[in-house]
Amino acid sequence: MKKILLLVIGLFFASSGIQEQEKIDQSTSKFMRRKLQYSRDVVEGLSVENFDQITKAAQNMMLMSHEADWKVVTTPQYLKASSDFRDTVARLRSAGKEKNLDGATLAYFEVTLNCVRCHKQLRQKPKKKRE
């Protein structure tokens, strides 16, 4: 009887952990979708030379990068990627304010590269140490 009770308790906590991870994953997905929308806003702004839209979207991305949901890991590589992202978003925002279409386009390209590199890094599974 004790074994069954322990098994039930163990299953309960295991399922609670899975449910909690699913909530975290859903929250992260919503957060990243918001960043993706801001990115689309930048592309639209670049396409029609709407510098206010570019600047606002860049500012929103910058603000996002300081939210708690942004900090998914604290490895040195992730912290560097976050810093690089902020630097390029700052250049994007500045180019938007200066009404510099070429500068904003180049900065947006760099922001996109930063995003792709960071997401690639996060998807990689840690390598097992060789003995």
Buried (B, 14 or more C-beta within 10 A) or exposed (E): EEEEEEEEEEEEEEEEEEEEEEEEEEEEEEBBEBBEEBBEBBBEBBEEEBBEBBBBBBBBBBEBBEEEBBEBEEEEEBEEBBEBBBBBBBBBBBBBBEEBBEBBBBBBEBBBEBBEBBEEBEEEEEEEEEE
